[in-house]
Amino acid sequence: MFEISIDQLYLWIGQYAWPFCRIAAFFMAMPILSTQLVPTRIRLGLAVAVTLVVAPVIEPVPMVELLSIESFMIILQQILIGVTMGFVLQLLFQVFVIGGQIVAMQNGLGFAMMVDPVNGVSVASISQLYLMTVNLLFFVFNGHLAVIYLVGTSFEQLPIGMLGLPIDNYRQVADLGSWMFTGSVLVALPSIIALLVVNVAFGVISRVAPQMNIIAVGFPFTMVLGLVIIWLTLSNIAPQYDSLSADAFEYLRQMVI
């Protein structure tokens, strides 16, 4: 009778402890929640709340002693799965950060740096503008609900066990770096083309009127016009985010299947 109660205790603790490892790792790695602005207690409280909802409806976990090597391997696998899923979402947000840096370098605002309170590093002011816009779009399009649903349904396709993500999935996550840079170029492309036209126009002016000091006139004019171009192309962020987020969530769905 004593052995049966111990096994039931192991099963009950594992039913909640191992899903908590995946969910907590996901919240610690995903954007917005993993920032310095969100206290650790809030992240842990949210992870506990989601675990209490998800754990009773998932498949029974393996009967493994909690202090065994198998238990630590299961914990490691769950942490890797959660961190990998959160890292994919981080790449989605970094697309717009890199896109803002490209635009800032093109219009002469690359030296306008500011401390990013989210990541604790210095980034271009245009990147900070794009990042704040994407954060708002994330909540407007119910991205917070989508990620909670995604991490909850991941236990159906990737149940608790010693086997985690295949090696090919980690290789595909590394290949997403090219997708990140491609997406950042697409985000910055309208501004790049507009600024290219401005620079070509200044080149023509310098050939037609060589006595004009094009450097003294062109640099401040390019900065002011660059701000106007950013203002006009800011509405392009929403459709770009819609398309890129669809690609990121589709990859996450394929990864957990």
Residue, then its C-alpha position, 0 to 999 in steps of 0.5 A: m500500500f505504501e509503494i502505491s501511494i509513493d507512485q501516485l505521489y510521483l505521478w501527481i507531482g510529475q503531472y504538474a512539475w514537468p509541464f511547468c518546466r516547458i511553460a516557464a521556459f517558454f515565458m522566460a524566452m518569449p518576447i515582451l514577457s522575457t524583458q526586464l520590464v516584467p518582474t520574474r514573479i509575474r512570469l512565474g505566476l503566469a506560468v503557474a496559472v497556465t500549468l494549472v489549466v493545461a496539466p489536468v487535460i494532457e496525457p498522463v506523464p511517465m512514471v519516473e522517480l523525481l530525483s532520478i537521471e530520467s527525471f532530469m532528462i525529461i526536465l532538460q527536454q521540456i526546457l529545450i522545447g520551451v526555449t526553442m519556441g520562445f526563441v522563434l518568437q524572438l526572431l520575429f520581433q528582431v526582424f523589425v529591430i534590424g529593419g529599423q537599424i537599416v532604415a536609420m543607417q540609410n537616412g543618417l539617423g544611425f547615430a541617434m541611439m537610445v537605451d532599449p528598456v526592453n533588452g537593456v542595450s542601445v539600439a537605433s531610435i527608429s528600431q525602438l519605434y518599430l519595436m514599440t509598434v510591433n509590441l502593440l500589434f502583438f496584443v491587438f492581433n491577440g498574439h498573447l492568446a495565440v502563444i498560450y494556445l500554442v504552448g498548450t496544444s504542444f503537449e498533444q504533439l510533443p507529450i512529456g517524455m525523454l524524447g524532445l525535439p528532433i535534431d532537424n528542428y534545431r537545425q531549422v531554427a538556426d536556418l531561421g536566421s536567414w528568414m530574419f534578415t530577409g524579413s528585415v530587408l522587406v520591412a525596410l525596403p520602402s524606405i530604402i527605395a525612397l531614400l535611394v531616389v532622394n540620393v539619386a536626385f542629389g547626385v543629379i543636382s551636384r552634376v548640374a550645379p557643382q557650385m552648390n555645396i551638396i554635402a552641407v545641404g543634402f545631409p540635413f535635408t536627407m534626415v528631415l525627408g527620412l523622418v517624413i518617409i518613415w512617417l509615411t511608411l509606418s502603416n506598412i508595419a502592420p501588413q508586414y507583421d501580419s505576414l511575418s507572424a503568420d510564417a513564424f506561427e506556422y513554423l511553430r505549428q510544424m515544429v510541435i507536430 
